[in-house]
């Protein structure tokens, strides 16, 4: 091994026995339930046989409702004064939820605002997702967009770069109490995943 | 870069991260049976990185108690087993320490059983051992856990399959791109050759980086042996100079010129 350049540590699977280590009581609550503007995003995760992934872990990361990040690598600072975890309900940006025996997961969060993308143009509101599970030697990464943001979605660089017949797999469907986002791991209806 | 004075008002200068190749396991590794129905059967799409990916949760205080780092003192009595110290640093490629970042670990007990309802291996539970630890790295990226050495355990992947003893590690770094969940193994374990999870890391040098180093200097005489496990997260590109590419490509490590 090169003594001068530290080399990346490889990923390994989370395995099936992570629950007692990684779950927090408030993990699925990116904001406290009842916070004005709070939405629920939920869905199921299905494997190549259509069976629920019952031992997975979903993690989410997103901008606040102004499109800001409380983070030193956001060169814009903290716009709007609502980032920094002080948006309503102690907005954390990060969510963590296990899947249950039906493959279902759910988070409570604020709908993210728009933020500039790599080319400087505004992106559509989105939530980044990491999925971990037994059988996944590295996480799977996908993105949640929102079905009631059709105009923003139509000009989003990442979404419009996806094959047209697969874009819908990245768009959460509006429901009475929030949005539904299912993740399908294999087959004709499989969700788009990204290399990171 | 310094000659690029035409800053568009809307353009942002962000850290740049590459997509690593040749280090992480092949997702589709059929010898590990659980991959077969779970790994995507279409190629992964490209993702130009944006603010969302170069930022990430900076979790810390409030999630970790000082006692969380000593997994031998979380119950009324001490756990059975060989007491060990597991320590190391979390750094980025390029060498920068990842300070004040959350490290989460979990493991089986010294009989090879997890304190988890789904683990049905008929080895004893230890009422004095949960096998869960947390800490924040210090300003130099250092972490340190006290625990007992986990044992190997059987699983149903193939005939007479046994997982080598291991400790699971979860790291955040400072960016969504850097998030890493991995496993630490112990040097000299005779089970490596038949473990499809470890062997899914195809590159021999990369695989070696999953194995902790016995660390005599950090042992505590008459009390505990020590192992060192340094963890290297994906680093931002230091400069756009092309000449550095080969140095940072682990696939070229073995090219001894």
Boltz contact constraints between the chains, C-beta under 6 A:
constraints:
  - contact:
      token1: [A, 1]
      token2: [B, 205]
      max_distance: 6.0
  - contact:
      token1: [A, 1]
      token2: [B, 253]
      max_distance: 6.0
  - contact:
      token1: [A, 2]
      token2: [B, 253]
      max_distance: 6.0
  - contact:
      token1: [A, 5]
      token2: [B, 247]
      max_distance: 6.0
  - contact:
      token1: [A, 6]
      token2: [B, 91]
      max_distance: 6.0
  - contact:
      token1: [A, 6]
      token2: [B, 93]
      max_distance: 6.0
  - contact:
      token1: [A, 6]
      token2: [B, 95]
      max_distance: 6.0
  - contact:
      token1: [A, 6]
      token2: [B, 232]
      max_distance: 6.0
  - contact:
      token1: [A, 7]
      token2: [B, 250]
      max_distance: 6.0
  - contact:
      token1: [A, 8]
      token2: [B, 20]
      max_distance: 6.0
  - contact:
      token1: [A, 8]
      token2: [B, 23]
      max_distance: 6.0
  - contact:
      token1: [A, 8]
      token2: [B, 93]
      max_distance: 6.0
  - contact:
      token1: [A, 8]
      token2: [B, 232]
      max_distance: 6.0
  - contact:
      token1: [A, 9]
      token2: [B, 182]
      max_distance: 6.0
  - contact:
      token1: [A, 9]
      token2: [B, 209]
      max_distance: 6.0
  - contact:
      token1: [A, 9]
      token2: [B, 231]
      max_distance: 6.0
  - contact:
      token1: [A, 9]
      token2: [B, 232]
      max_distance: 6.0
  - contact:
      token1: [A, 10]
      token2: [B, 23]
      max_distance: 6.0
  - contact:
      token1: [A, 10]
      token2: [B, 24]
      max_distance: 6.0
  - contact:
      token1: [A, 10]
      token2: [B, 201]
      max_distance: 6.0
  - contact:
      token1: [A, 10]
      token2: [B, 206]
      max_distance: 6.0
  - contact:
      token1: [A, 11]
      token2: [B, 24]
      max_distance: 6.0
  - contact:
      token1: [A, 11]
      token2: [B, 182]
      max_distance: 6.0
  - contact:
      token1: [A, 12]
      token2: [B, 182]
      max_distance: 6.0
  - contact:
      token1: [A, 12]
      token2: [B, 183]
      max_distance: 6.0
  - contact:
      token1: [A, 14]
      token2: [B, 181]
      max_distance: 6.0
  - contact:
      token1: [A, 17]
      token2: [B, 114]
      max_distance: 6.0
  - contact:
      token1: [A, 17]
      token2: [B, 116]
      max_distance: 6.0
  - contact:
      token1: [A, 17]
      token2: [B, 119]
      max_distance: 6.0
  - contact:
      token1: [A, 20]
      token2: [B, 116]
      max_distance: 6.0
  - contact:
      token1: [A, 20]
      token2: [B, 132]
      max_distance: 6.0
  - contact:
      token1: [A, 21]
      token2: [B, 104]
      max_distance: 6.0
  - contact:
      token1: [A, 21]
      token2: [B, 106]
      max_distance: 6.0
  - contact:
      token1: [A, 21]
      token2: [B, 132]
      max_distance: 6.0
  - contact:
      token1: [A, 47]
      token2: [B, 37]
      max_distance: 6.0
  - contact:
      token1: [A, 47]
      token2: [B, 38]
      max_distance: 6.0
  - contact:
      token1: [A, 48]
      token2: [B, 37]
      max_distance: 6.0
  - contact:
      token1: [A, 49]
      token2: [B, 37]
      max_distance: 6.0
  - contact:
      token1: [A, 61]
      token2: [B, 176]
      max_distance: 6.0
  - contact:
      token1: [A, 69]
      token2: [B, 55]
      max_distance: 6.0
  - contact:
      token1: [A, 71]
      token2: [B, 55]
      max_distance: 6.0
  - contact:
      token1: [A, 73]
      token2: [B, 15]
      max_distance: 6.0
  - contact:
      token1: [A, 73]
      token2: [B, 54]
      max_distance: 6.0
  - contact:
      token1: [A, 73]
      token2: [B, 55]
      max_distance: 6.0
  - contact:
      token1: [A, 74]
      token2: [B, 51]
      max_distance: 6.0
  - contact:
      token1: [A, 74]
      token2: [B, 55]
      max_distance: 6.0
  - contact:
      token1: [A, 75]
      token2: [B, 12]
      max_distance: 6.0
  - contact:
      token1: [A, 94]
      token2: [B, 57]
      max_distance: 6.0
  - contact:
      token1: [A, 115]
      token2: [B, 51]
      max_distance: 6.0
  - contact:
      token1: [A, 116]
      token2: [B, 10]
      max_distance: 6.0
  - contact:
      token1: [A, 117]
      token2: [B, 50]
      max_distance: 6.0
  - contact:
      token1: [A, 118]
      token2: [B, 48]
      max_distance: 6.0
  - contact:
      token1: [A, 118]
      token2: [B, 50]
      max_distance: 6.0
  - contact:
      token1: [A, 120]
      token2: [B, 8]
      max_distance: 6.0
  - contact:
      token1: [A, 120]
      token2: [B, 10]
      max_distance: 6.0
  - contact:
      token1: [A, 120]
      token2: [B, 11]
      max_distance: 6.0
  - contact:
      token1: [A, 128]
      token2: [B, 52]
      max_distance: 6.0
  - contact:
      token1: [A, 128]
      token2: [B, 176]
      max_distance: 6.0
  - contact:
      token1: [A, 134]
      token2: [B, 34]
      max_distance: 6.0
  - contact:
      token1: [A, 135]
      token2: [B, 34]
      max_distance: 6.0
  - contact:
      token1: [A, 135]
      token2: [B, 35]
      max_distance: 6.0
  - contact:
      token1: [A, 135]
      token2: [B, 38]
      max_distance: 6.0
  - contact:
      token1: [A, 136]
      token2: [B, 38]
      max_distance: 6.0
  - contact:
      token1: [A, 137]
      token2: [B, 25]
      max_distance: 6.0
  - contact:
      token1: [A, 137]
      token2: [B, 27]
      max_distance: 6.0
  - contact:
      token1: [A, 137]
      token2: [B, 200]
      max_distance: 6.0
  - contact:
      token1: [A, 138]
      token2: [B, 24]
      max_distance: 6.0
  - contact:
      token1: [A, 185]
      token2: [B, 38]
      max_distance: 6.0
  - contact:
      token1: [A, 186]
      token2: [B, 41]
      max_distance: 6.0
  - contact:
      token1: [A, 192]
      token2: [B, 45]
      max_distance: 6.0
  - contact:
      token1: [A, 193]
      token2: [B, 40]
      max_distance: 6.0
  - contact:
      token1: [A, 193]
      token2: [B, 44]
      max_distance: 6.0
  - contact:
      token1: [A, 194]
      token2: [B, 44]
      max_distance: 6.0
  - contact:
      token1: [A, 194]
      token2: [B, 45]
      max_distance: 6.0
  - contact:
      token1: [A, 194]
      token2: [B, 47]
      max_distance: 6.0
  - contact:
      token1: [A, 195]
      token2: [B, 19]
      max_distance: 6.0
  - contact:
      token1: [A, 195]
      token2: [B, 44]
      max_distance: 6.0
  - contact:
      token1: [A, 196]
      token2: [B, 47]
      max_distance: 6.0
  - contact:
      token1: [A, 196]
      token2: [B, 177]
      max_distance: 6.0
